Amino acid sequence: MIKVALVDDQALVRTGFRMIVQSQPDMQVVGEATDGREAVELIRKERPDVVLMDIRMPNLDGIAATRQVSDTTKVVILTTFELDEYVFDALAAGASAFLLKAAPPEDLIRAIRVVAEGDALLAPSVTRKLIEEFAKRPERTDTKAKELQTLTDREREVMGEVARGLTNAEIAQRLHVSETTVKTHVAHLLDKLELRDRVQAVILAYESGLVGS
């Protein structure tokens, strides 16, 4: 059973998400919070597997809350706008997924499953814009580039495709290998670089210059 917490200051939004989540036989809503401060308390108490987190909330916003809980809980950031300026900060704070509130219910369910399994997800409609914007922000350093030297040529290639926003299935088709092989490469490169998930891999790929914006 995937335990889910809902964090949004709008009751109607939480109600809608609750209905979607509880329509799944393997998912359970373990609590709701109206701001980041309540969210942190709820997450520490209920220990959900996944948190659906709004960004703009009173008292403590979603970014600050994500920073406090992302080490122990997977966070799916929900936003109204494709290029919400706060999304970039939220991902850097440790969010594992980014999804538009207007996304179809099936996309929300998929995002929950993906992050619950330990992967990360960026909404397909905005992935490329997102990573290009992220690439403009940090300074690229030689130190970060040196970290990539521990990777094999194939792992670097896979990381480059991940940074371009491709799924494991798309990468497998592009490189003419099985999806299982791609998953193995992704797992190895994350382990070697001591990265939490694909989001961090995307950030590093752009910071290091492995992929250009």
C-alpha positions in Angstrom: 0.0 0.0 0.0 1.4 3.4 -1.0 0.8 5.9 1.7 0.1 9.5 0.4 -0.1 12.8 2.2 -1.8 15.8 0.6 -0.5 19.4 1.1 -2.4 22.3 -0.3 -4.0 25.4 1.2 -7.2 25.0 -0.9 -9.7 22.5 0.4 -11.2 21.8 -3.0 -7.9 20.9 -4.4 -7.2 18.5 -1.6 -10.6 16.9 -2.0 -10.0 16.4 -5.7 -6.6 14.8 -5.1 -8.0 12.6 -2.3 -10.7 11.2 -4.6 -8.1 10.4 -7.3 -5.7 8.7 -4.9 -8.3 6.7 -3.0 -9.7 5.4 -6.3 -6.6 3.2 -6.5 -6.8 -0.1 -4.5 -3.1 0.1 -3.6 -3.1 3.8 -2.4 -4.2 5.4 0.8 -4.4 9.0 1.9 -2.8 9.1 5.4 -3.4 12.8 6.1 -3.8 16.4 4.8 -2.1 19.7 5.6 -2.9 23.3 4.7 0.6 24.7 4.8 4.3 23.7 4.9 4.5 23.8 8.7 1.6 21.4 9.1 3.1 19.3 6.3 6.3 18.7 8.1 4.5 17.7 11.3 2.2 15.4 9.4 5.0 13.7 7.5 7.1 13.1 10.6 4.0 11.6 12.3 2.5 9.5 9.5 5.7 8.8 7.5 3.9 8.7 4.1 5.7 7.2 1.1 4.7 10.1 -1.2 3.7 13.7 -0.5 1.7 15.8 -3.0 3.1 19.3 -2.2 1.8 22.6 -3.3 4.4 25.4 -3.7 2.7 28.6 -2.6 1.3 28.3 0.9 1.1 30.5 4.0 3.4 30.1 7.1 5.9 27.8 5.4 6.0 27.3 1.6 6.3 24.1 -0.2 10.0 24.6 -1.0 11.0 25.0 2.6 8.9 22.1 3.6 10.3 19.9 0.9 13.9 20.8 2.0 13.0 19.5 5.5 11.4 16.2 4.5 12.9 15.1 1.2 15.6 13.0 2.8 12.9 10.6 4.2 9.9 11.1 1.9 9.4 11.4 -1.8 7.8 14.7 -2.8 5.7 15.4 -5.9 5.6 19.2 -6.5 2.3 20.4 -7.9 2.1 23.7 -9.6 -0.4 25.7 -11.7 2.1 27.1 -14.2 4.5 25.3 -16.5 7.4 27.5 -15.7 6.6 28.5 -12.2 9.8 30.2 -11.0 9.7 28.3 -7.7 9.7 24.9 -9.4 13.5 25.1 -10.0 14.1 25.8 -6.3 11.8 23.0 -5.3 13.7 20.5 -7.4 16.9 21.7 -5.9 15.4 21.3 -2.5 14.9 17.6 -3.1 11.6 17.1 -4.9 11.4 13.9 -6.9 8.7 14.9 -9.3 7.0 18.0 -10.8 3.5 17.9 -12.2 0.9 20.5 -13.3 -2.3 20.6 -11.3 -4.2 20.6 -14.5 -2.7 17.2 -15.5 -5.1 14.3 -16.1 -5.8 12.0 -13.1 -3.9 9.2 -14.7 -0.7 11.4 -14.8 -1.0 12.0 -11.1 -1.4 8.3 -10.3 1.6 7.5 -12.5 3.7 10.2 -10.8 2.9 8.7 -7.4 3.8 5.2 -8.5 7.0 6.3 -10.2 8.4 8.2 -7.2 7.2 5.5 -4.7 9.3 3.1 -6.6 12.3 5.3 -6.1 12.5 7.0 -9.5 11.8 10.6 -10.4 9.5 12.3 -12.9 9.4 15.6 -14.7 6.2 16.5 -16.5 6.8 15.7 -20.2 5.2 18.9 -21.4 7.7 21.0 -19.5 10.8 18.8 -19.1 12.9 20.4 -21.8 12.0 24.0 -20.8 12.6 23.1 -17.2 16.1 21.7 -17.7 17.1 24.5 -20.1 16.1 27.0 -17.5 17.9 25.1 -14.8 21.0 25.1 -17.0 21.2 28.9 -17.0 21.2 29.2 -13.2 24.2 27.3 -11.7 27.8 28.0 -12.6 29.5 25.1 -14.3 32.6 24.0 -12.5 35.6 21.8 -13.3 34.9 20.0 -10.1 31.5 18.8 -11.2 32.9 17.8 -14.6 35.5 15.6 -12.8 32.8 13.7 -11.1 31.6 12.3 -14.4 35.0 10.7 -15.1 34.0 7.8 -12.9 31.3 6.8 -15.5 31.7 4.5 -18.4 31.1 5.8 -21.9 27.7 4.1 -22.0 26.7 5.5 -18.6 27.6 9.0 -19.7 25.6 8.4 -22.9 22.6 7.2 -20.8 23.0 10.2 -18.4 22.9 12.5 -21.4 19.6 11.0 -22.6 18.1 11.3 -19.1 19.1 15.0 -19.1 17.3 15.5 -22.3 14.1 14.3 -20.7 13.8 10.8 -22.2 12.2 7.9 -20.3 13.9 4.6 -19.8 11.8 3.1 -22.6 12.7 5.9 -25.0 16.4 5.6 -24.1 16.3 1.9 -24.6 14.8 2.3 -28.1 17.3 5.0 -29.0 20.3 3.0 -27.9 19.0 -0.3 -29.1 19.1 -2.0 -25.7 16.6 -3.4 -23.3 14.7 -1.2 -20.8 16.2 -3.4 -18.0 19.7 -2.5 -19.3 18.9 1.2 -19.2 17.6 0.9 -15.6 20.8 -0.8 -14.6 22.9 1.9 -16.2 20.9 4.6 -14.5 21.2 2.9 -11.1 25.0 2.5 -11.5 25.5 6.2 -12.5 23.4 7.4 -9.7 25.4 5.2 -7.3 28.7 6.3 -8.6 27.8 10.0 -8.5 26.0 9.7 -5.1 22.9 11.2 -6.5 19.4 10.6 -5.1 17.5 10.3 -8.4 17.1 11.4 -12.0 16.4 15.0 -11.1 19.8 15.4 -9.5 21.3 13.6 -12.6 19.7 16.2 -14.9 21.0 19.1 -12.8 24.5 17.7 -12.7 24.5 16.9 -16.5 23.8 20.6 -17.2 26.0 22.0 -14.5 29.0 20.0 -15.7 28.4 20.7 -19.4 27.8 17.1 -20.3 24.7 18.4 -22.0 24.3 21.9 -23.4 21.2 24.0 -23.1 
